[in-house]
């Protein structure tokens, strides 16, 4: 039986992050609802148990509380934040409302250097707090092993029963040594080895997809981006020809995009791929349109039309697959249940399943972007696809200011190809969030050789970001900028000026529209 850790979810927005940290330890974990009966948990023979945080208070009338028999299973237990308070509630401690909510950075001082949770860690650690209630009396048999400015009970242990509580959140990035604390718990205290890898994830996902889909047909809108590509490869592994991918050429793709997708998925993976070249239709509808929101609306609406028509030709499909990732799912998680499948408005096919009366298959819903990339490589997708930077659904239309025409698209494609090539050759492409060219339809005078020119301007954008919500411009080296400028002006007809965008977000956006 696979070694595993059970995470009980009390409704914290970080529960999936705990699961991710455990995957990083190469250990398998399952997330179960907070009130899963103890015998059900015992039947899984887990090596240990983690109690998640929660927005609730243990004394609230509708507080999510676990089956108390859990504490008699003899398993190592780690309670995180609310999880610590649950330990106190059931095992003879006391929790009281704090005078003020403790939120943000704190400094943890480890008092007991023998506590196995903090093995091989410094004596003072930066930690992240987010709690209202606080522990005021230790549960029976527990002692305090670490303190913060605001709490004498920031970390507690009962070494005989291998039970631990942390008032702070070790799973979040703001607790820099948090992953080592979790690693100490799963390896040293629960005795898990490092046996679980992405290959196992694939096996489990294949099983889950097959069970969900049965013998029904599934369709998937393939965009060539990382998420839909990895979802396609995974579904293909699970259900083979029951999957049909639809790839719509909306006329505003980058150079070679359609070829790469057809090459990789059609010829290499040999999955059922419907390629619909609707470029002419999209460009016809975009004619004369300059307002950014109108462009987006036209592209979105036309996409749905074209996609629906293509899907009808596939025949009776019951499921629509989407490459939704965990960060795409809005962060408020109803207690213990599945996260509400509210998709960020950026998602381009959001309205489809409802209209088409399809059920959703979302095999990447628990993963984070970098894990999806790892999964893609494991499934045999080329780096060119797996390590791609984000690209907006409305494509180059949002990178051409003003009207989108075939001639302007050609200019932008040529400039973009150079940016991508140079960024890749210099290694910068893989280090940053996004880098691309935008076309400004203003023309200015220049000289080339003996001739005066009157050409367009290309703006180069390179940004660093965690999630696209905020961004900073990247300090690219001057020699790289010089190469970009020289190549674009020499090789792209119609362009005689190159600018580098030094605006952060906010106040700017990442794309130019
Ligand atoms: P902005 O320009 O709003 O972009 O700062 C933030 C991030 O979102 C991407 N983006 C989109 N992605 N469909 C998408 O799938 C869209 O309509 C869309 N618009 C912007 C953008 O590339 C950046 O990474």
Boltz pocket constraint, residues with backbone or C-beta under 6 A from the ligand:
constraints:
  - pocket:
      binder: B
      contacts: [[A, 346], [A, 347], [A, 348], [A, 390], [A, 391], [A, 392], [A, 393], [A, 394], [A, 434], [A, 467], [A, 468], [A, 469], [A, 505], [A, 508], [A, 509], [A, 510], [A, 511], [A, 512]]
      max_distance: 6.0
